[in-house]
Every structure is written in structure tokens, then in C-alpha cells.
Amino acid sequence: MSEQDNSNGKFYKFAAGKGVMNLPNKLTISRVALIPVFILFFYLNFTAHYFVALGVFAIAGITDALDGYIARKYKLVTNLGKFLDPIADKVLVLSGFVVFLTVPSIFTANLGDWALIVAGCGVALILAREIIVSGFRMVAASADIVIAADKVGKYKTVTQDICIVVLLIGAGVAELIDHLAVQIVNYVGLALFALSVILTVISGINYIVKNAAVLKQ
């Protein structure tokens, strides 16, 4: 056995752990644990607290990439992981958007109160989509039908994550300086938010249309 094969074997044993509590699942659980930490630093009033919240969000995003990669590479996929991973992703993103609504300046960006109302409707659409698709998948699972994630859904997830990062950067910079660049960053974040809402709606419709047969059973 080569040195590389031996190291992979050692990592596999470490990642496998005991039962379903392997390394990927531990990373997923750590992501759930980071959600209240993210919210805490978002609201704590000290210089650059938005950037600290951004760091926590970034770490949570890294665990999302790692747990899936490790689970697939070392064949450590479990039912617990399949259950927890999408929940952790959805709760993390939705937590970000919901707390943004409590700080009007993040969504208004000098556009007026109407922008906050539109943003609230957008967040509601994102929440509704996740509930509907999750329920739809449960119905499909009861009929032994597996619904795979579509490309639009993956684009939606990436866009939402980038949107939260950009809006956090905008909020953090706005606390430190008053410059035109801050507004530009906010506008980019709002554009990404609008795109993520559109992709969310399209993705939700795709799930229902492509798997309409599930509802007929």
C-alpha cells in the first residue's frame, strides 16, 4: 500500500466514526450549531460585528461543502445526513434573510420603505418554496420516489449564499464609512436577492411540474 493509500485509509477510519455520527454528519451538526452564533454576532452592537457574523456564515458554508465532499468520496452517506444536511442549509439561509428584515437599511438602501415590503414578500416566497418542496419530497419518499435536486435549485442556493455575503459586507462597510461604494455594494446585494427569489420560484415550479405524477398517486 502506498503512503497516499495509507493516509486515505486512516482518514476513512477517522471520518467513519461510530455509527451514523461520522465526520460529515458532525460537520452538518456543527453548521446547525453555528446558526445561533451567526444571529448573535449579527445583533451584538460592536464595531465590525457584521463582519464577524459574515465570518461565522462563511465557516458554516465551508462545512456545507466539506460534509458533502467527504460523504461522497469516502462513501459515508447516511440517512441522518440526507435528513440533516438540507435542513441545515435552509435554516442557515432563511435565518440570514429573516434577520436582515429586522434591519431596514440592509434592504432599503435609500430606496424607500417600499423596498423593505418587497423584500419581505421575497423572503416569504423563499420560505414558502422550501416548505412546499420539503413536503413534496416527503410525499414522494412515502411512495419510494427519490426527487433529485435540479440545476436551477443549485443555482438558487449559490445565489442566495452570495447574496447574504454581499449584503453583510455592505452592512459592515456602511457602519464604518459613508461612501458611494457602500450603496453600490448594497445595490449588488439587492440585485442578487431579486435573482435568488426568481430562481427560487422557478425551481419550486420545476419540482412540482416535473414530478406532478407524485400528487396523482
Steps between C-alpha positions, in 0.01 A plus 500: 500500500638843407542780751207683338274194518598450863416861587165470324427187697581675826279793405218263409519337843499844663212622286296185546477547874240292680169426337329791329699760697780512245700808404259630230206483740702671773580779256131532417408519868772761554340707223169490686682604820656796318160646407426654844864618513449676166180664628669601827785685329260654249318676784786569743579870483876540462727620223509263200248256652353447152840381379523256791153371408624471141795292621267265687278470192806425284616227738153347490513510121837323501359220716222464242752444222716269710233268637362421155845450349620271780174301508514432126874434473521261794151352456376627835153601384239422766127557535572738787725703272241504224248629753713757682707648217219669302335616823823660621546676164145634490493617862835676460393692190152579629645622830718741307214644297264524799749690718570732206134600507543629856763751381309704238809677364634171360207455264394860442842642397346850473228366271217562747273290719349328197829313450467345846144389421614341173788332682259362760287351222814352344606336826147364540522346152833338585358359823185375324704329229713314752196382697315390186796315348586332831141382536498389138813293556344338806199394294730366229711312754191331640442369146864387472575775249826693526489859374845620403603864525480683169753744359277801562477400866879485525536840332239633742698379801828648375332833419339518844833434673684764294214745559528463878877547484473817289224651718703430814803667345285800408356524851845467656660764280202736552571502874859610439481750215246703305596463136337443163673160486282386791183568302641320199573191711147516642347527155703199383374307802140600430536398135628161613209475742252570220673237283493247784125555547438448127711182498319384815160532333618336177663216693185440705283490189746260332482259792122489487463484121771237444366279777128568471438126480581476870186695586285274284584185694 
